[in-house]
Amino acid sequence: MSKKWLLSLTLAVSVSVIAACSSEDETAGNNSEEPNTQEEESAGDSEQGEGNATQEGGEDAEQAEMPEPDLEGTPDVVAEVNGEEITKEEFESTYESQFQQAAMQSQMTGEEVDQAQLKEQIAESLVGTKLLTQEADNRGFDASQEDIDETLDELVEQNGVESKEEFMAAIEEQGMSEEEVLSQVETQVEVDQLIADETGDIEPTEEELEEAYDQLTAQQEQMGGEEAEIPSFDEVKPDLKEQVKMQKEGEVTQSLIEELREGADISVNL
């Protein structure tokens, strides 16, 4: 199972709890960020150069344009899910991280961050997470220490850090304690067990893998033009298999959340 949804709440990787649903879009975004960023930075440097004689001046101007998160009026209880509260502290911690990501993207695109929409998305994500954790608890799933350690190892690898200690230090910089991280990892493991129970064994078909490969090559050609180096199907087949599995898991997870919503008592106070 993918551990990305936990990462989205701790390291601001993604707004969506069901990151598996959007993993393909994220991959495309990550692949295209580098060239687009270079173009945007070049354009930005050119514009800043008109009013600034030094590189430092340009950087100061860019920093001055960074918007601030608007959290005024956030209620003490942002939402309630079957009697369990999503607190102001929990919401604001997640929002500030996600807003920072959205603000950086807005600087590249020139589009202002829609904070009202972002707040709604995050509230819905937190509600979805709460529904999943409640269902995992109701079904009696339990995280062993071995499961927790394995998940931490995967998070360390996904973030490209050298050790658990470095990972924890990065998390603490985001305002989370080690105890909070371990609690979320335990929850992550239990939800992974829940989703695995829902999905069963997933084995992508050859047709699904070929369709994913066609999408990949189209993206590569769009980014690199005729000179784009496109890997062969066999080279990327293992990655494609993982991608398709994540997409299928995401679809099942989204369906489960919608099913749980139907019988849930939910109130959002934003």
C-alpha positions as CSV (number, residue, x, y, z in Angstrom):
1,M,0.0,0.0,0.0
2,S,1.0,3.6,-0.6
3,K,1.9,5.6,2.4
4,K,1.4,8.9,0.6
5,W,-1.8,10.0,2.4
6,L,0.0,10.1,5.7
7,L,2.7,12.0,4.1
8,S,0.2,14.5,2.8
9,L,-0.8,15.4,6.4
10,T,2.7,15.6,7.7
11,L,4.9,17.0,4.9
12,A,2.4,18.8,2.8
13,V,2.8,16.6,-0.3
14,S,-0.8,16.6,-1.3
15,V,-4.2,18.0,-0.2
16,S,-6.1,14.9,-0.9
17,V,-6.2,12.1,1.6
18,I,-6.7,9.6,-1.2
19,A,-3.4,10.4,-2.8
20,A,-3.5,7.1,-4.7
21,C,-6.4,8.6,-6.7
22,S,-4.2,11.5,-7.9
23,S,-0.9,9.8,-8.0
24,E,-0.7,9.8,-11.8
25,D,-1.5,13.5,-11.8
26,E,1.2,14.1,-9.2
27,T,3.7,12.1,-11.2
28,A,2.9,14.2,-14.3
29,G,3.2,17.4,-12.2
30,N,6.5,16.4,-10.7
31,N,7.9,15.5,-14.2
32,S,6.8,18.8,-15.6
33,E,7.6,21.0,-12.7
34,E,11.3,21.3,-13.4
35,P,11.2,22.7,-17.0
36,N,8.2,24.9,-16.1
37,T,9.8,26.2,-13.0
38,Q,12.9,27.2,-15.0
39,E,10.8,29.0,-17.5
40,E,8.8,30.8,-14.8
41,E,11.9,31.7,-12.9
42,S,13.5,33.1,-16.0
43,A,10.4,35.2,-16.6
44,G,10.3,36.3,-13.0
45,D,14.0,37.2,-12.9
46,S,13.5,39.3,-16.0
47,E,10.6,41.2,-14.5
48,Q,12.4,41.7,-11.2
49,G,15.5,42.8,-13.0
50,E,13.7,46.0,-14.2
51,G,13.4,47.2,-10.6
52,N,16.4,45.4,-8.9
53,A,20.0,45.7,-9.7
54,T,21.1,42.6,-7.8
55,Q,20.0,39.0,-7.4
56,E,19.4,39.5,-3.7
57,G,16.9,42.3,-4.6
58,G,15.0,39.9,-6.9
59,E,14.8,37.3,-4.2
60,D,13.6,39.8,-1.6
61,A,10.9,40.9,-4.1
62,E,9.8,37.3,-4.7
63,Q,9.6,36.7,-0.9
64,A,7.6,39.8,-0.4
65,E,5.0,38.5,-2.8
66,M,4.4,35.3,-0.8
67,P,0.8,35.4,0.5
68,E,-0.1,34.6,4.0
69,P,-2.6,32.0,5.2
70,D,-5.9,33.4,6.4
71,L,-7.0,31.5,9.5
72,E,-9.1,34.2,11.1
73,G,-12.3,32.9,12.5
74,T,-11.4,29.2,12.4
75,P,-13.8,27.5,14.9
76,D,-12.4,25.5,17.8
77,V,-14.1,22.5,16.4
78,V,-13.8,22.5,12.6
79,A,-15.8,19.3,12.1
80,E,-17.4,16.4,13.9
81,V,-17.5,12.9,12.5
82,N,-19.7,10.4,14.4
83,G,-19.1,12.3,17.6
84,E,-15.3,12.6,17.1
85,E,-13.9,16.1,16.7
86,I,-11.5,17.6,14.2
87,T,-10.0,20.4,16.2
88,K,-8.9,23.9,15.2
89,E,-5.3,22.9,16.0
90,E,-5.4,19.9,13.7
91,F,-7.0,21.8,10.9
92,E,-4.7,24.8,11.1
93,S,-1.6,22.7,11.2
94,T,-2.6,20.9,8.1
95,Y,-3.8,24.1,6.4
96,E,-0.6,26.0,7.0
97,S,1.4,23.3,5.4
98,Q,-0.9,22.9,2.4
99,F,-1.1,26.6,2.0
100,Q,2.6,27.0,1.8
101,Q,2.7,24.4,-1.1
102,A,-0.2,26.1,-2.8
103,A,1.4,29.6,-2.4
104,M,4.6,28.4,-4.1
105,Q,2.6,27.0,-7.0
106,S,0.6,30.3,-7.3
107,Q,3.9,32.2,-7.6
108,M,4.8,30.1,-10.6
109,T,1.4,30.2,-12.3
110,G,0.5,33.8,-11.3
111,E,-2.9,32.6,-10.0
112,E,-4.0,33.7,-6.6
113,V,-4.6,30.9,-4.0
114,D,-8.4,30.3,-3.5
115,Q,-8.2,30.0,0.3
116,A,-11.9,29.3,0.7
117,Q,-11.7,26.4,-1.7
118,L,-8.5,25.1,-0.1
119,K,-10.1,25.2,3.4
120,E,-13.0,23.2,2.1
121,Q,-10.7,20.6,0.5
122,I,-8.7,20.2,3.6
123,A,-11.7,19.9,5.8
124,E,-13.2,17.2,3.5
125,S,-9.8,15.4,3.5
126,L,-9.7,15.3,7.3
127,V,-13.3,14.1,7.4
128,G,-12.4,11.3,5.0
129,T,-9.4,10.4,7.1
130,K,-11.5,10.3,10.2
131,L,-14.0,8.0,8.5
132,L,-11.3,5.6,7.5
133,T,-9.6,5.5,10.9
134,Q,-13.0,4.9,12.6
135,E,-13.8,2.0,10.2
136,A,-10.4,0.5,10.7
137,D,-10.9,0.6,14.5
138,N,-14.4,-0.8,14.2
139,R,-13.1,-3.8,12.2
140,G,-10.4,-4.4,14.8
141,F,-7.3,-3.8,12.7
142,D,-4.1,-3.5,14.8
143,A,-0.7,-2.2,14.0
144,S,2.2,-4.3,15.3
145,Q,5.6,-2.7,16.1
146,E,7.0,-4.5,13.1
147,D,4.4,-2.9,10.8
148,I,5.1,0.5,12.3
149,D,8.9,0.2,11.8
150,E,8.3,-1.0,8.2
151,T,6.1,2.0,7.4
152,L,8.6,4.4,8.9
153,D,11.4,2.8,6.7
154,E,9.2,3.4,3.6
155,L,8.5,7.0,4.6
156,V,12.3,7.6,5.1
157,E,12.9,6.2,1.6
158,Q,10.0,8.1,0.0
159,N,11.4,11.4,1.4
160,G,14.9,10.7,0.2
161,V,16.4,11.1,3.7
162,E,19.2,9.0,5.2
163,S,17.6,7.8,8.4
164,K,14.6,7.8,10.7
165,E,16.3,10.4,12.8
166,E,16.6,12.8,9.8
167,F,13.0,12.1,8.9
168,M,11.8,12.8,12.4
169,A,13.9,16.1,12.5
170,A,12.2,17.2,9.2
171,I,8.8,16.4,10.7
172,E,9.5,18.3,13.9
173,E,10.4,21.3,11.7
174,Q,6.8,21.1,10.5
175,G,5.6,21.5,14.1
176,M,4.9,17.8,14.9
177,S,6.3,15.9,17.8
178,E,7.8,12.4,17.4
179,E,4.8,11.1,19.5
180,E,2.4,12.6,17.0
181,V,4.3,11.1,14.1
182,L,4.2,7.6,15.6
183,S,0.5,7.9,16.3
184,Q,-0.2,8.8,12.7
185,V,2.1,6.0,11.5
186,E,0.1,3.6,13.6
187,T,-3.1,4.9,12.2
188,Q,-1.7,4.7,8.7
189,V,-0.9,1.0,9.2
190,E,-4.4,0.2,10.4
191,V,-5.9,2.1,7.4
192,D,-3.6,0.2,5.1
193,Q,-4.9,-3.0,6.5
194,L,-8.5,-1.8,6.0
195,I,-7.8,-0.9,2.4
196,A,-6.0,-4.2,1.7
197,D,-9.0,-6.0,3.1
198,E,-11.3,-4.1,0.7
199,T,-9.2,-4.4,-2.4
200,G,-7.8,-8.0,-2.0
201,D,-5.0,-9.0,-4.4
202,I,-4.7,-6.5,-7.3
203,E,-3.0,-7.7,-10.5
204,P,-3.1,-5.1,-13.3
205,T,-3.8,-6.5,-16.8
206,E,-1.4,-6.2,-19.7
207,E,-4.0,-3.9,-21.4
208,E,-4.1,-1.6,-18.3
209,L,-0.3,-1.4,-18.2
210,E,-0.1,-0.6,-21.9
211,E,-2.7,2.2,-21.5
212,A,-0.6,3.6,-18.7
213,Y,2.5,3.4,-20.8
214,D,0.7,5.3,-23.6
215,Q,-0.2,8.1,-21.2
216,L,3.4,8.2,-20.0
217,T,4.9,8.5,-23.5
218,A,2.4,11.2,-24.4
219,Q,3.5,13.2,-21.3
220,Q,7.2,12.7,-22.2
221,E,6.6,13.9,-25.8
222,Q,4.7,16.9,-24.6
223,M,7.4,18.0,-22.3
224,G,10.4,17.1,-24.4
225,G,9.2,17.4,-27.9
226,E,10.7,15.2,-30.6
227,E,14.0,15.0,-28.7
228,A,12.4,13.4,-25.7
229,E,14.0,10.2,-24.5
230,I,11.2,7.7,-23.9
231,P,12.0,4.5,-22.0
232,S,10.8,1.2,-23.3
233,F,7.7,-0.5,-22.0
234,D,9.7,-3.3,-20.3
235,E,11.9,-0.7,-18.5
236,V,9.0,1.0,-16.8
237,K,6.7,-1.9,-16.5
238,P,7.4,-2.4,-12.8
239,D,6.6,1.3,-12.1
240,L,3.5,1.2,-14.3
241,K,2.3,-1.9,-12.4
242,E,2.7,0.0,-9.1
243,Q,1.0,3.1,-10.5
244,V,-2.1,1.1,-11.7
245,K,-2.3,-0.7,-8.4
246,M,-2.3,2.6,-6.6
247,Q,-5.0,4.0,-8.9
248,K,-7.2,0.9,-8.2
249,E,-6.6,1.2,-4.5
250,G,-7.5,4.8,-4.7
251,E,-10.8,4.1,-6.5
252,V,-11.7,1.4,-3.9
253,T,-10.8,3.8,-1.0
254,Q,-12.9,6.6,-2.5
255,S,-15.8,4.3,-2.8
256,L,-15.4,3.2,0.8
257,I,-15.3,6.8,2.0
258,E,-18.5,7.6,0.1
259,E,-20.2,4.5,1.5
260,L,-19.1,5.4,5.1
261,R,-20.4,9.0,4.5
262,E,-23.9,7.7,3.8
263,G,-24.3,6.3,7.3
264,A,-22.2,8.9,9.1
265,D,-23.2,11.8,11.3
266,I,-20.9,14.6,9.9
267,S,-21.0,18.3,10.5
268,V,-18.4,20.8,9.1
269,N,-18.3,24.2,10.9
270,L,-16.2,26.3,8.5
